[in-house]
Amino acid sequence: MQWEDQDLDVGGLEPPEPMVLILEALDRIQPGQRLRVLIDREPHPLYRVLERNGFAHSISARPDYRFELLIWEPQQAA
């Protein structure tokens, strides 16, 4: 089953609130689902936490000077 991406906008929040909300949201996503985050600054400290917990991510700058961060858990081979 393919799940829809979950969206989370943490723009305008001061650290550490964006990281806290992102990690809470990751606890709720289903296998195969991705979390799409809109954030005002590139979250460098979050990358280490994601990698340590087995998540992959990609980030892209948007024309509105925000970042779109996509986070997912890679599927393991059976």
PDB file of N, CA, C, O and CB in Angstrom:
ATOM      1  N   MET A   1       0.837  -1.180   0.000  1.00  0.00           N
ATOM      2  CA  MET A   1       0.000   0.000   0.000  1.00  0.00           C
ATOM      3  C   MET A   1       0.883   1.245   0.000  1.00  0.00           C
ATOM      4  O   MET A   1       1.848   1.328   0.760  1.00  0.00           O
ATOM      5  CB  MET A   1      -0.953  -0.003   1.215  1.00  0.00           C
ATOM      6  N   GLN A   2       0.552   2.205  -0.849  1.00  0.00           N
ATOM      7  CA  GLN A   2       1.300   3.457  -0.933  1.00  0.00           C
ATOM      8  C   GLN A   2       0.609   4.518  -0.080  1.00  0.00           C
ATOM      9  O   GLN A   2      -0.569   4.816  -0.282  1.00  0.00           O
ATOM     10  CB  GLN A   2       1.424   3.933  -2.409  1.00  0.00           C
ATOM     11  N   TRP A   3       1.334   5.075   0.857  1.00  0.00           N
ATOM     12  CA  TRP A   3       0.809   6.116   1.735  1.00  0.00           C
ATOM     13  C   TRP A   3       1.099   7.478   1.131  1.00  0.00           C
ATOM     14  O   TRP A   3       2.090   7.651   0.421  1.00  0.00           O
ATOM     15  CB  TRP A   3       1.418   6.008   3.154  1.00  0.00           C
ATOM     16  N   GLU A   4       0.240   8.441   1.412  1.00  0.00           N
ATOM     17  CA  GLU A   4       0.497   9.813   0.994  1.00  0.00           C
ATOM     18  C   GLU A   4       1.587  10.413   1.870  1.00  0.00           C
ATOM     19  O   GLU A   4       1.723  10.069   3.044  1.00  0.00           O
ATOM     20  CB  GLU A   4      -0.793  10.666   1.064  1.00  0.00           C
ATOM     21  N   ASP A   5       2.363  11.319   1.274  1.00  0.00           N
ATOM     22  CA  ASP A   5       3.362  12.045   2.057  1.00  0.00           C
ATOM     23  C   ASP A   5       2.662  12.855   3.141  1.00  0.00           C
ATOM     24  O   ASP A   5       1.544  13.332   2.952  1.00  0.00           O
ATOM     25  CB  ASP A   5       4.219  12.969   1.149  1.00  0.00           C
ATOM     26  N   GLN A   6       3.328  13.000   4.262  1.00  0.00           N
ATOM     27  CA  GLN A   6       2.842  13.868   5.335  1.00  0.00           C
ATOM     28  C   GLN A   6       3.571  15.205   5.227  1.00  0.00           C
ATOM     29  O   GLN A   6       4.785  15.237   5.025  1.00  0.00           O
ATOM     30  CB  GLN A   6       3.063  13.213   6.751  1.00  0.00           C
ATOM     31  N   ASP A   7       2.844  16.289   5.358  1.00  0.00           N
ATOM     32  CA  ASP A   7       3.426  17.626   5.261  1.00  0.00           C
ATOM     33  C   ASP A   7       3.522  18.264   6.638  1.00  0.00           C
ATOM     34  O   ASP A   7       2.627  18.117   7.471  1.00  0.00           O
ATOM     35  CB  ASP A   7       2.596  18.513   4.319  1.00  0.00           C
ATOM     36  N   LEU A   8       4.620  18.972   6.862  1.00  0.00           N
ATOM     37  CA  LEU A   8       4.837  19.666   8.126  1.00  0.00           C
ATOM     38  C   LEU A   8       5.521  20.996   7.825  1.00  0.00           C
ATOM     39  O   LEU A   8       6.600  21.018   7.232  1.00  0.00           O
ATOM     40  CB  LEU A   8       5.690  18.800   9.115  1.00  0.00           C
ATOM     41  N   ASP A   9       4.907  22.094   8.228  1.00  0.00           N
ATOM     42  CA  ASP A   9       5.478  23.424   8.034  1.00  0.00           C
ATOM     43  C   ASP A   9       5.971  23.930   9.386  1.00  0.00           C
ATOM     44  O   ASP A   9       5.178  24.192  10.291  1.00  0.00           O
ATOM     45  CB  ASP A   9       4.432  24.412   7.407  1.00  0.00           C
ATOM     46  N   VAL A  10       7.284  24.064   9.510  1.00  0.00           N
ATOM     47  CA  VAL A  10       7.869  24.550  10.764  1.00  0.00           C
ATOM     48  C   VAL A  10       8.493  25.932  10.573  1.00  0.00           C
ATOM     49  O   VAL A  10       9.335  26.361  11.363  1.00  0.00           O
ATOM     50  CB  VAL A  10       8.929  23.558  11.285  1.00  0.00           C
ATOM     51  N   GLY A  11       8.073  26.612   9.526  1.00  0.00           N
ATOM     52  CA  GLY A  11       8.570  27.957   9.259  1.00  0.00           C
ATOM     53  C   GLY A  11       8.207  28.910  10.386  1.00  0.00           C
ATOM     54  O   GLY A  11       7.118  28.831  10.953  1.00  0.00           O
ATOM     55  N   GLY A  12       9.125  29.807  10.702  1.00  0.00           N
ATOM     56  CA  GLY A  12       8.886  30.818  11.714  1.00  0.00           C
ATOM     57  C   GLY A  12       9.152  30.367  13.135  1.00  0.00           C
ATOM     58  O   GLY A  12       9.082  31.173  14.063  1.00  0.00           O
ATOM     59  N   LEU A  13       9.457  29.093  13.322  1.00  0.00           N
ATOM     60  CA  LEU A  13       9.725  28.581  14.667  1.00  0.00           C
ATOM     61  C   LEU A  13      11.214  28.685  14.977  1.00  0.00           C
ATOM     62  O   LEU A  13      12.055  28.543  14.089  1.00  0.00           O
ATOM     63  CB  LEU A  13       9.244  27.116  14.803  1.00  0.00           C
ATOM     64  N   GLU A  14      11.524  28.929  16.226  1.00  0.00           N
ATOM     65  CA  GLU A  14      12.918  29.027  16.664  1.00  0.00           C
ATOM     66  C   GLU A  14      13.406  27.668  17.161  1.00  0.00           C
ATOM     67  O   GLU A  14      12.636  26.905  17.744  1.00  0.00           O
ATOM     68  CB  GLU A  14      13.070  30.098  17.776  1.00  0.00           C
ATOM     69  N   PRO A  15      14.698  27.362  16.930  1.00  0.00           N
ATOM     70  CA  PRO A  15      15.258  26.116  17.449  1.00  0.00           C
ATOM     71  C   PRO A  15      15.101  26.045  18.961  1.00  0.00           C
ATOM     72  O   PRO A  15      15.192  27.070  19.636  1.00  0.00           O
ATOM     73  CB  PRO A  15      16.737  25.988  17.063  1.00  0.00           C
ATOM     74  N   PRO A  16      14.874  24.889  19.489  1.00  0.00           N
ATOM     75  CA  PRO A  16      14.891  23.570  18.852  1.00  0.00           C
ATOM     76  C   PRO A  16      13.512  23.089  18.404  1.00  0.00           C
ATOM     77  O   PRO A  16      13.360  21.922  18.043  1.00  0.00           O
ATOM     78  CB  PRO A  16      15.481  22.565  19.796  1.00  0.00           C
ATOM     79  N   GLU A  17      12.501  23.967  18.421  1.00  0.00           N
ATOM     80  CA  GLU A  17      11.141  23.523  18.130  1.00  0.00           C
ATOM     81  C   GLU A  17      10.984  22.815  16.782  1.00  0.00           C
ATOM     82  O   GLU A  17      10.295  21.797  16.730  1.00  0.00           O
ATOM     83  CB  GLU A  17      10.224  24.695  18.175  1.00  0.00           C
ATOM     84  N   PRO A  18      11.591  23.303  15.677  1.00  0.00           N
ATOM     85  CA  PRO A  18      11.437  22.562  14.421  1.00  0.00           C
ATOM     86  C   PRO A  18      11.937  21.120  14.519  1.00  0.00           C
ATOM     87  O   PRO A  18      11.276  20.202  14.033  1.00  0.00           O
ATOM     88  CB  PRO A  18      12.177  23.279  13.308  1.00  0.00           C
ATOM     89  N   MET A  19      13.109  20.913  15.150  1.00  0.00           N
ATOM     90  CA  MET A  19      13.642  19.556  15.264  1.00  0.00           C
ATOM     91  C   MET A  19      12.717  18.680  16.104  1.00  0.00           C
ATOM     92  O   MET A  19      12.473  17.525  15.756  1.00  0.00           O
ATOM     93  CB  MET A  19      15.049  19.581  15.878  1.00  0.00           C
ATOM     94  N   VAL A  20      12.210  19.216  17.193  1.00  0.00           N
ATOM     95  CA  VAL A  20      11.306  18.447  18.055  1.00  0.00           C
ATOM     96  C   VAL A  20      10.065  18.030  17.278  1.00  0.00           C
ATOM     97  O   VAL A  20       9.658  16.870  17.343  1.00  0.00           O
ATOM     98  CB  VAL A  20      10.907  19.269  19.303  1.00  0.00           C
ATOM     99  N   LEU A  21       9.456  18.961  16.542  1.00  0.00           N
ATOM    100  CA  LEU A  21       8.243  18.646  15.783  1.00  0.00           C
ATOM    101  C   LEU A  21       8.516  17.651  14.659  1.00  0.00           C
ATOM    102  O   LEU A  21       7.694  16.775  14.388  1.00  0.00           O
ATOM    103  CB  LEU A  21       7.639  19.920  15.207  1.00  0.00           C
ATOM    104  N   ILE A  22       9.667  17.786  14.007  1.00  0.00           N
ATOM    105  CA  ILE A  22      10.027  16.853  12.934  1.00  0.00           C
ATOM    106  C   ILE A  22      10.204  15.446  13.494  1.00  0.00           C
ATOM    107  O   ILE A  22       9.686  14.487  12.923  1.00  0.00           O
ATOM    108  CB  ILE A  22      11.319  17.312  12.222  1.00  0.00           C
ATOM    109  N   LEU A  23      10.925  15.310  14.595  1.00  0.00           N
ATOM    110  CA  LEU A  23      11.147  13.980  15.180  1.00  0.00           C
ATOM    111  C   LEU A  23       9.839  13.368  15.673  1.00  0.00           C
ATOM    112  O   LEU A  23       9.641  12.160  15.546  1.00  0.00           O
ATOM    113  CB  LEU A  23      12.154  14.065  16.338  1.00  0.00           C
ATOM    114  N   GLU A  24       8.950  14.177  16.231  1.00  0.00           N
ATOM    115  CA  GLU A  24       7.636  13.665  16.642  1.00  0.00           C
ATOM    116  C   GLU A  24       6.844  13.184  15.433  1.00  0.00           C
ATOM    117  O   GLU A  24       6.193  12.141  15.495  1.00  0.00           O
ATOM    118  CB  GLU A  24       6.841  14.749  17.397  1.00  0.00           C
ATOM    119  N   ALA A  25       6.893  13.932  14.335  1.00  0.00           N
ATOM    120  CA  ALA A  25       6.173  13.542  13.123  1.00  0.00           C
ATOM    121  C   ALA A  25       6.742  12.251  12.540  1.00  0.00           C
ATOM    122  O   ALA A  25       5.991  11.425  12.022  1.00  0.00           O
ATOM    123  CB  ALA A  25       6.236  14.665  12.080  1.00  0.00           C
ATOM    124  N   LEU A  26       8.056  12.070  12.618  1.00  0.00           N
ATOM    125  CA  LEU A  26       8.665  10.842  12.100  1.00  0.00           C
ATOM    126  C   LEU A  26       8.212   9.618  12.883  1.00  0.00           C
ATOM    127  O   LEU A  26       8.157   8.518  12.332  1.00  0.00           O
ATOM    128  CB  LEU A  26      10.188  10.947  12.142  1.00  0.00           C
ATOM    129  N   ASP A  27       7.889   9.792  14.147  1.00  0.00           N
ATOM    130  CA  ASP A  27       7.371   8.675  14.947  1.00  0.00           C
ATOM    131  C   ASP A  27       6.003   8.213  14.458  1.00  0.00           C
ATOM    132  O   ASP A  27       5.593   7.086  14.737  1.00  0.00           O
ATOM    133  CB  ASP A  27       7.282   9.076  16.417  1.00  0.00           C
ATOM    134  N   ARG A  28       5.297   9.074  13.731  1.00  0.00           N
ATOM    135  CA  ARG A  28       3.937   8.756  13.297  1.00  0.00           C
ATOM    136  C   ARG A  28       3.828   8.294  11.851  1.00  0.00           C
ATOM    137  O   ARG A  28       2.763   7.830  11.444  1.00  0.00           O
ATOM    138  CB  ARG A  28       3.073   9.943  13.488  1.00  0.00           C
ATOM    139  N   ILE A  29       4.899   8.405  11.054  1.00  0.00           N
ATOM    140  CA  ILE A  29       4.763   8.006   9.655  1.00  0.00           C
ATOM    141  C   ILE A  29       4.788   6.485   9.527  1.00  0.00           C
ATOM    142  O   ILE A  29       5.374   5.780  10.348  1.00  0.00           O
ATOM    143  CB  ILE A  29       5.883   8.632   8.804  1.00  0.00           C
ATOM    144  N   GLN A  30       4.139   6.008   8.484  1.00  0.00           N
ATOM    145  CA  GLN A  30       4.037   4.581   8.204  1.00  0.00           C
ATOM    146  C   GLN A  30       5.210   4.140   7.325  1.00  0.00           C
ATOM    147  O   GLN A  30       5.808   4.970   6.640  1.00  0.00           O
ATOM    148  CB  GLN A  30       2.685   4.252   7.518  1.00  0.00           C
ATOM    149  N   PRO A  31       5.547   2.851   7.335  1.00  0.00           N
ATOM    150  CA  PRO A  31       6.585   2.358   6.421  1.00  0.00           C
ATOM    151  C   PRO A  31       6.219   2.712   4.978  1.00  0.00           C
ATOM    152  O   PRO A  31       5.081   2.508   4.554  1.00  0.00           O
ATOM    153  CB  PRO A  31       6.771   0.819   6.574  1.00  0.00           C
ATOM    154  N   GLY A  32       7.170   3.233   4.241  1.00  0.00           N
ATOM    155  CA  GLY A  32       6.929   3.625   2.860  1.00  0.00           C
ATOM    156  C   GLY A  32       6.413   5.050   2.710  1.00  0.00           C
ATOM    157  O   GLY A  32       6.310   5.557   1.593  1.00  0.00           O
ATOM    158  N   GLN A  33       6.096   5.688   3.803  1.00  0.00           N
ATOM    159  CA  GLN A  33       5.596   7.057   3.774  1.00  0.00           C
ATOM    160  C   GLN A  33       6.763   8.027   3.949  1.00  0.00           C
ATOM    161  O   GLN A  33       7.769   7.696   4.577  1.00  0.00           O
ATOM    162  CB  GLN A  33       4.527   7.279   4.878  1.00  0.00           C
ATOM    163  N   ARG A  34       6.618   9.228   3.386  1.00  0.00           N
ATOM    164  CA  ARG A  34       7.657  10.250   3.519  1.00  0.00           C
ATOM    165  C   ARG A  34       7.102  11.456   4.264  1.00  0.00           C
ATOM    166  O   ARG A  34       5.900  11.719   4.238  1.00  0.00           O
ATOM    167  CB  ARG A  34       8.196  10.673   2.131  1.00  0.00           C
ATOM    168  N   LEU A  35       7.985  12.177   4.923  1.00  0.00           N
ATOM    169  CA  LEU A  35       7.636  13.420   5.597  1.00  0.00           C
ATOM    170  C   LEU A  35       8.241  14.563   4.792  1.00  0.00           C
ATOM    171  O   LEU A  35       9.451  14.608   4.571  1.00  0.00           O
ATOM    172  CB  LEU A  35       8.143  13.434   7.085  1.00  0.00           C
ATOM    173  N   ARG A  36       7.384  15.490   4.356  1.00  0.00           N
ATOM    174  CA  ARG A  36       7.842  16.665   3.621  1.00  0.00           C
ATOM    175  C   ARG A  36       7.761  17.862   4.566  1.00  0.00           C
ATOM    176  O   ARG A  36       6.686  18.199   5.062  1.00  0.00           O
ATOM    177  CB  ARG A  36       6.985  16.904   2.317  1.00  0.00           C
ATOM    178  N   VAL A  37       8.902  18.497   4.811  1.00  0.00           N
ATOM    179  CA  VAL A  37       8.995  19.584   5.787  1.00  0.00           C
ATOM    180  C   VAL A  37       9.355  20.883   5.073  1.00  0.00           C
ATOM    181  O   VAL A  37      10.273  20.915   4.254  1.00  0.00           O
ATOM    182  CB  VAL A  37      10.045  19.255   6.885  1.00  0.00           C
ATOM    183  N   LEU A  38       8.631  21.945   5.385  1.00  0.00           N
ATOM    184  CA  LEU A  38       9.000  23.286   4.943  1.00  0.00           C
ATOM    185  C   LEU A  38       9.637  23.988   6.134  1.00  0.00           C
ATOM    186  O   LEU A  38       9.066  24.043   7.223  1.00  0.00           O
ATOM    187  CB  LEU A  38       7.753  24.089   4.395  1.00  0.00           C
ATOM    188  N   ILE A  39      10.833  24.522   5.904  1.00  0.00           N
ATOM    189  CA  ILE A  39      11.613  25.092   7.004  1.00  0.00           C
ATOM    190  C   ILE A  39      12.366  26.321   6.497  1.00  0.00           C
ATOM    191  O   ILE A  39      12.723  26.395   5.321  1.00  0.00           O
ATOM    192  CB  ILE A  39      12.606  24.039   7.595  1.00  0.00           C
ATOM    193  N   ASP A  40      12.605  27.281   7.388  1.00  0.00           N
ATOM    194  CA  ASP A  40      13.229  28.550   7.004  1.00  0.00           C
ATOM    195  C   ASP A  40      14.742  28.490   6.853  1.00  0.00           C
ATOM    196  O   ASP A  40      15.324  29.314   6.147  1.00  0.00           O
ATOM    197  CB  ASP A  40      12.890  29.587   8.009  1.00  0.00           C
ATOM    198  N   ARG A  41      15.384  27.533   7.502  1.00  0.00           N
ATOM    199  CA  ARG A  41      16.846  27.437   7.437  1.00  0.00           C
ATOM    200  C   ARG A  41      17.230  25.969   7.280  1.00  0.00           C
ATOM    201  O   ARG A  41      16.489  25.072   7.680  1.00  0.00           O
ATOM    202  CB  ARG A  41      17.517  28.057   8.714  1.00  0.00           C
ATOM    203  N   GLU A  42      18.392  25.745   6.695  1.00  0.00           N
ATOM    204  CA  GLU A  42      18.835  24.360   6.523  1.00  0.00           C
ATOM    205  C   GLU A  42      19.173  23.771   7.894  1.00  0.00           C
ATOM    206  O   GLU A  42      19.979  24.344   8.628  1.00  0.00           O
ATOM    207  CB  GLU A  42      20.070  24.279   5.563  1.00  0.00           C
ATOM    208  N   PRO A  43      18.565  22.630   8.247  1.00  0.00           N
ATOM    209  CA  PRO A  43      18.702  22.068   9.598  1.00  0.00           C
ATOM    210  C   PRO A  43      19.892  21.117   9.737  1.00  0.00           C
ATOM    211  O   PRO A  43      19.706  19.912   9.906  1.00  0.00           O
ATOM    212  CB  PRO A  43      17.433  21.338   9.976  1.00  0.00           C
ATOM    213  N   HIS A  44      21.097  21.648   9.667  1.00  0.00           N
ATOM    214  CA  HIS A  44      22.299  20.802   9.720  1.00  0.00           C
ATOM    215  C   HIS A  44      22.342  19.860  10.924  1.00  0.00           C
ATOM    216  O   HIS A  44      22.687  18.694  10.736  1.00  0.00           O
ATOM    217  CB  HIS A  44      23.523  21.674   9.738  1.00  0.00           C
ATOM    218  N   PRO A  45      22.014  20.285  12.146  1.00  0.00           N
ATOM    219  CA  PRO A  45      22.065  19.345  13.282  1.00  0.00           C
ATOM    220  C   PRO A  45      21.098  18.167  13.131  1.00  0.00           C
ATOM    221  O   PRO A  45      21.352  17.081  13.651  1.00  0.00           O
ATOM    222  CB  PRO A  45      21.755  20.084  14.574  1.00  0.00           C
ATOM    223  N   LEU A  46      20.001  18.383  12.427  1.00  0.00           N
ATOM    224  CA  LEU A  46      19.019  17.317  12.236  1.00  0.00           C
ATOM    225  C   LEU A  46      19.574  16.184  11.377  1.00  0.00           C
ATOM    226  O   LEU A  46      19.202  15.028  11.578  1.00  0.00           O
ATOM    227  CB  LEU A  46      17.753  17.876  11.598  1.00  0.00           C
ATOM    228  N   TYR A  47      20.445  16.486  10.435  1.00  0.00           N
ATOM    229  CA  TYR A  47      20.954  15.461   9.519  1.00  0.00           C
ATOM    230  C   TYR A  47      21.636  14.317  10.267  1.00  0.00           C
ATOM    231  O   TYR A  47      21.435  13.151   9.928  1.00  0.00           O
ATOM    232  CB  TYR A  47      21.933  16.083   8.527  1.00  0.00           C
ATOM    233  N   ARG A  48      22.428  14.636  11.266  1.00  0.00           N
ATOM    234  CA  ARG A  48      23.102  13.577  12.041  1.00  0.00           C
ATOM    235  C   ARG A  48      22.085  12.709  12.775  1.00  0.00           C
ATOM    236  O   ARG A  48      22.240  11.490  12.844  1.00  0.00           O
ATOM    237  CB  ARG A  48      24.096  14.192  13.054  1.00  0.00           C
ATOM    238  N   VAL A  49      21.052  13.332  13.320  1.00  0.00           N
ATOM    239  CA  VAL A  49      20.011  12.585  14.030  1.00  0.00           C
ATOM    240  C   VAL A  49      19.280  11.662  13.059  1.00  0.00           C
ATOM    241  O   VAL A  49      19.007  10.507  13.388  1.00  0.00           O
ATOM    242  CB  VAL A  49      19.010  13.552  14.716  1.00  0.00           C
ATOM    243  N   LEU A  50      18.964  12.158  11.875  1.00  0.00           N
ATOM    244  CA  LEU A  50      18.274  11.334  10.877  1.00  0.00           C
ATOM    245  C   LEU A  50      19.128  10.131  10.487  1.00  0.00           C
ATOM    246  O   LEU A  50      18.638   9.002  10.464  1.00  0.00           O
ATOM    247  CB  LEU A  50      17.934  12.169   9.627  1.00  0.00           C
ATOM    248  N   GLU A  51      20.389  10.366  10.185  1.00  0.00           N
ATOM    249  CA  GLU A  51      21.277   9.274   9.778  1.00  0.00           C
ATOM    250  C   GLU A  51      21.448   8.252  10.895  1.00  0.00           C
ATOM    251  O   GLU A  51      21.456   7.047  10.639  1.00  0.00           O
ATOM    252  CB  GLU A  51      22.641   9.825   9.364  1.00  0.00           C
ATOM    253  N   ARG A  52      21.585   8.719  12.114  1.00  0.00           N
ATOM    254  CA  ARG A  52      21.747   7.822  13.265  1.00  0.00           C
ATOM    255  C   ARG A  52      20.507   6.946  13.465  1.00  0.00           C
ATOM    256  O   ARG A  52      20.606   5.831  13.975  1.00  0.00           O
ATOM    257  CB  ARG A  52      22.028   8.636  14.542  1.00  0.00           C
ATOM    258  N   ASN A  53      19.349   7.452  13.064  1.00  0.00           N
ATOM    259  CA  ASN A  53      18.103   6.709  13.230  1.00  0.00           C
ATOM    260  C   ASN A  53      17.647   6.006  11.959  1.00  0.00           C
ATOM    261  O   ASN A  53      16.518   5.518  11.897  1.00  0.00           O
ATOM    262  CB  ASN A  53      17.023   7.633  13.698  1.00  0.00           C
ATOM    263  N   GLY A  54      18.506   5.945  10.946  1.00  0.00           N
ATOM    264  CA  GLY A  54      18.219   5.160   9.753  1.00  0.00           C
ATOM    265  C   GLY A  54      17.349   5.836   8.710  1.00  0.00           C
ATOM    266  O   GLY A  54      16.802   5.161   7.838  1.00  0.00           O
ATOM    267  N   PHE A  55      17.206   7.154   8.778  1.00  0.00           N
ATOM    268  CA  PHE A  55      16.399   7.869   7.793  1.00  0.00           C
ATOM    269  C   PHE A  55      17.283   8.457   6.703  1.00  0.00           C
ATOM    270  O   PHE A  55      18.413   8.875   6.957  1.00  0.00           O
ATOM    271  CB  PHE A  55      15.578   8.978   8.468  1.00  0.00           C
ATOM    272  N   ALA A  56      16.750   8.481   5.490  1.00  0.00           N
ATOM    273  CA  ALA A  56      17.392   9.167   4.375  1.00  0.00           C
ATOM    274  C   ALA A  56      16.688  10.508   4.204  1.00  0.00           C
ATOM    275  O   ALA A  56      15.562  10.692   4.666  1.00  0.00           O
ATOM    276  CB  ALA A  56      17.334   8.309   3.052  1.00  0.00           C
ATOM    277  N   HIS A  57      17.359  11.440   3.539  1.00  0.00           N
ATOM    278  CA  HIS A  57      16.740  12.747   3.338  1.00  0.00           C
ATOM    279  C   HIS A  57      17.293  13.414   2.088  1.00  0.00           C
ATOM    280  O   HIS A  57      18.377  13.083   1.608  1.00  0.00           O
ATOM    281  CB  HIS A  57      16.964  13.644   4.561  1.00  0.00           C
ATOM    282  N   SER A  58      16.531  14.348   1.582  1.00  0.00           N
ATOM    283  CA  SER A  58      17.001  15.238   0.524  1.00  0.00           C
ATOM    284  C   SER A  58      16.453  16.620   0.841  1.00  0.00           C
ATOM    285  O   SER A  58      15.404  16.757   1.472  1.00  0.00           O
ATOM    286  CB  SER A  58      16.548  14.746  -0.911  1.00  0.00           C
ATOM    287  N   ILE A  59      17.166  17.632   0.401  1.00  0.00           N
ATOM    288  CA  ILE A  59      16.722  19.001   0.671  1.00  0.00           C
ATOM    289  C   ILE A  59      16.902  19.825  -0.587  1.00  0.00           C
ATOM    290  O   ILE A  59      17.854  19.631  -1.343  1.00  0.00           O
ATOM    291  CB  ILE A  59      17.506  19.630   1.860  1.00  0.00           C
ATOM    292  N   SER A  60      15.979  20.747  -0.804  1.00  0.00           N
ATOM    293  CA  SER A  60      16.091  21.648  -1.943  1.00  0.00           C
ATOM    294  C   SER A  60      15.655  23.044  -1.513  1.00  0.00           C
ATOM    295  O   SER A  60      14.741  23.213  -0.706  1.00  0.00           O
ATOM    296  CB  SER A  60      15.237  21.144  -3.142  1.00  0.00           C
ATOM    297  N   ALA A  61      16.337  24.037  -2.077  1.00  0.00           N
ATOM    298  CA  ALA A  61      15.979  25.431  -1.822  1.00  0.00           C
ATOM    299  C   ALA A  61      14.811  25.796  -2.727  1.00  0.00           C
ATOM    300  O   ALA A  61      14.765  25.403  -3.893  1.00  0.00           O
ATOM    301  CB  ALA A  61      17.198  26.389  -2.060  1.00  0.00           C
ATOM    302  N   ARG A  62      13.880  26.544  -2.179  1.00  0.00           N
ATOM    303  CA  ARG A  62      12.704  26.972  -2.931  1.00  0.00           C
ATOM    304  C   ARG A  62      12.858  28.438  -3.335  1.00  0.00           C
ATOM    305  O   ARG A  62      13.657  29.167  -2.747  1.00  0.00           O
ATOM    306  CB  ARG A  62      11.412  26.767  -2.097  1.00  0.00           C
ATOM    307  N   PRO A  63      12.093  28.868  -4.340  1.00  0.00           N
ATOM    308  CA  PRO A  63      12.165  30.273  -4.768  1.00  0.00           C
ATOM    309  C   PRO A  63      11.761  31.266  -3.676  1.00  0.00           C
ATOM    310  O   PRO A  63      12.144  32.435  -3.734  1.00  0.00           O
ATOM    311  CB  PRO A  63      11.283  30.480  -5.976  1.00  0.00           C
ATOM    312  N   ASP A  64      10.989  30.813  -2.679  1.00  0.00           N
ATOM    313  CA  ASP A  64      10.548  31.710  -1.604  1.00  0.00           C
ATOM    314  C   ASP A  64      11.559  31.765  -0.446  1.00  0.00           C
ATOM    315  O   ASP A  64      11.228  32.213   0.651  1.00  0.00           O
ATOM    316  CB  ASP A  64       9.180  31.259  -1.077  1.00  0.00           C
ATOM    317  N   TYR A  65      12.795  31.305  -0.701  1.00  0.00           N
ATOM    318  CA  TYR A  65      13.898  31.345   0.273  1.00  0.00           C
ATOM    319  C   TYR A  65      13.687  30.420   1.465  1.00  0.00           C
ATOM    320  O   TYR A  65      14.303  30.598   2.515  1.00  0.00           O
ATOM    321  CB  TYR A  65      14.086  32.753   0.772  1.00  0.00           C
ATOM    322  N   ARG A  66      12.824  29.444   1.300  1.00  0.00           N
ATOM    323  CA  ARG A  66      12.646  28.416   2.320  1.00  0.00           C
ATOM    324  C   ARG A  66      13.270  27.136   1.775  1.00  0.00           C
ATOM    325  O   ARG A  66      13.703  27.082   0.624  1.00  0.00           O
ATOM    326  CB  ARG A  66      11.121  28.209   2.687  1.00  0.00           C
ATOM    327  N   PHE A  67      13.309  26.126   2.603  1.00  0.00           N
ATOM    328  CA  PHE A  67      13.826  24.832   2.191  1.00  0.00           C
ATOM    329  C   PHE A  67      12.720  23.794   2.276  1.00  0.00           C
ATOM    330  O   PHE A  67      11.867  23.842   3.162  1.00  0.00           O
ATOM    331  CB  PHE A  67      15.032  24.417   3.058  1.00  0.00           C
ATOM    332  N   GLU A  68      12.751  22.855   1.335  1.00  0.00           N
ATOM    333  CA  GLU A  68      11.851  21.708   1.383  1.00  0.00           C
ATOM    334  C   GLU A  68      12.707  20.485   1.694  1.00  0.00           C
ATOM    335  O   GLU A  68      13.580  20.103   0.914  1.00  0.00           O
ATOM    336  CB  GLU A  68      11.052  21.531   0.029  1.00  0.00           C
ATOM    337  N   LEU A  69      12.443  19.890   2.828  1.00  0.00           N
ATOM    338  CA  LEU A  69      13.190  18.729   3.304  1.00  0.00           C
ATOM    339  C   LEU A  69      12.291  17.511   3.192  1.00  0.00           C
ATOM    340  O   LEU A  69      11.187  17.497   3.738  1.00  0.00           O
ATOM    341  CB  LEU A  69      13.687  18.928   4.774  1.00  0.00           C
ATOM    342  N   LEU A  70      12.753  16.499   2.492  1.00  0.00           N
ATOM    343  CA  LEU A  70      12.010  15.259   2.334  1.00  0.00           C
ATOM    344  C   LEU A  70      12.746  14.175   3.117  1.00  0.00           C
ATOM    345  O   LEU A  70      13.946  13.970   2.929  1.00  0.00           O
ATOM    346  CB  LEU A  70      11.856  14.869   0.821  1.00  0.00           C
ATOM    347  N   ILE A  71      12.015  13.480   4.000  1.00  0.00           N
ATOM    348  CA  ILE A  71      12.620  12.468   4.876  1.00  0.00           C
ATOM    349  C   ILE A  71      11.865  11.160   4.701  1.00  0.00           C
ATOM    350  O   ILE A  71      10.634  11.154   4.659  1.00  0.00           O
ATOM    351  CB  ILE A  71      12.603  12.923   6.374  1.00  0.00           C
ATOM    352  N   TRP A  72      12.590  10.058   4.600  1.00  0.00           N
ATOM    353  CA  TRP A  72      11.968   8.749   4.475  1.00  0.00           C
ATOM    354  C   TRP A  72      12.879   7.689   5.075  1.00  0.00           C
ATOM    355  O   TRP A  72      14.073   7.906   5.281  1.00  0.00           O
ATOM    356  CB  TRP A  72      11.656   8.427   3.000  1.00  0.00           C
ATOM    357  N   GLU A  73      12.283   6.547   5.346  1.00  0.00           N
ATOM    358  CA  GLU A  73      13.048   5.413   5.847  1.00  0.00           C
ATOM    359  C   GLU A  73      13.277   4.467   4.679  1.00  0.00           C
ATOM    360  O   GLU A  73      12.313   3.934   4.130  1.00  0.00           O
ATOM    361  CB  GLU A  73      12.311   4.691   7.035  1.00  0.00           C
ATOM    362  N   PRO A  74      14.532   4.243   4.281  1.00  0.00           N
ATOM    363  CA  PRO A  74      14.792   3.360   3.144  1.00  0.00           C
ATOM    364  C   PRO A  74      14.223   1.962   3.386  1.00  0.00           C
ATOM    365  O   PRO A  74      14.287   1.437   4.497  1.00  0.00           O
ATOM    366  CB  PRO A  74      16.299   3.273   2.871  1.00  0.00           C
ATOM    367  N   GLN A  75      13.674   1.380   2.344  1.00  0.00           N
ATOM    368  CA  GLN A  75      13.129   0.024   2.437  1.00  0.00           C
ATOM    369  C   GLN A  75      14.286  -0.961   2.479  1.00  0.00           C
ATOM    370  O   GLN A  75      15.240  -0.848   1.710  1.00  0.00           O
ATOM    371  CB  GLN A  75      12.173  -0.289   1.240  1.00  0.00           C
ATOM    372  N   GLN A  76      14.191  -1.917   3.375  1.00  0.00           N
ATOM    373  CA  GLN A  76      15.232  -2.931   3.471  1.00  0.00           C
ATOM    374  C   GLN A  76      14.890  -4.090   2.549  1.00  0.00           C
ATOM    375  O   GLN A  76      13.724  -4.449   2.388  1.00  0.00           O
ATOM    376  CB  GLN A  76      15.398  -3.420   4.929  1.00  0.00           C
ATOM    377  N   ALA A  77      15.911  -4.663   1.953  1.00  0.00           N
ATOM    378  CA  ALA A  77      15.701  -5.809   1.069  1.00  0.00           C
ATOM    379  C   ALA A  77      15.225  -7.004   1.878  1.00  0.00           C
ATOM    380  O   ALA A  77      15.676  -7.237   2.999  1.00  0.00           O
ATOM    381  CB  ALA A  77      16.995  -6.159   0.300  1.00  0.00           C
ATOM    382  N   ALA A  78      14.312  -7.748   1.293  1.00  0.00           N
ATOM    383  CA  ALA A  78      13.756  -8.919   1.994  1.00  0.00           C
ATOM    384  C   ALA A  78      14.681 -10.110   1.881  1.00  0.00           C
ATOM    385  O   ALA A  78      14.377 -11.180   2.408  1.00  0.00           O
ATOM    386  CB  ALA A  78      12.376  -9.282   1.436  1.00  0.00           C
TER     387      ALA A  78
END
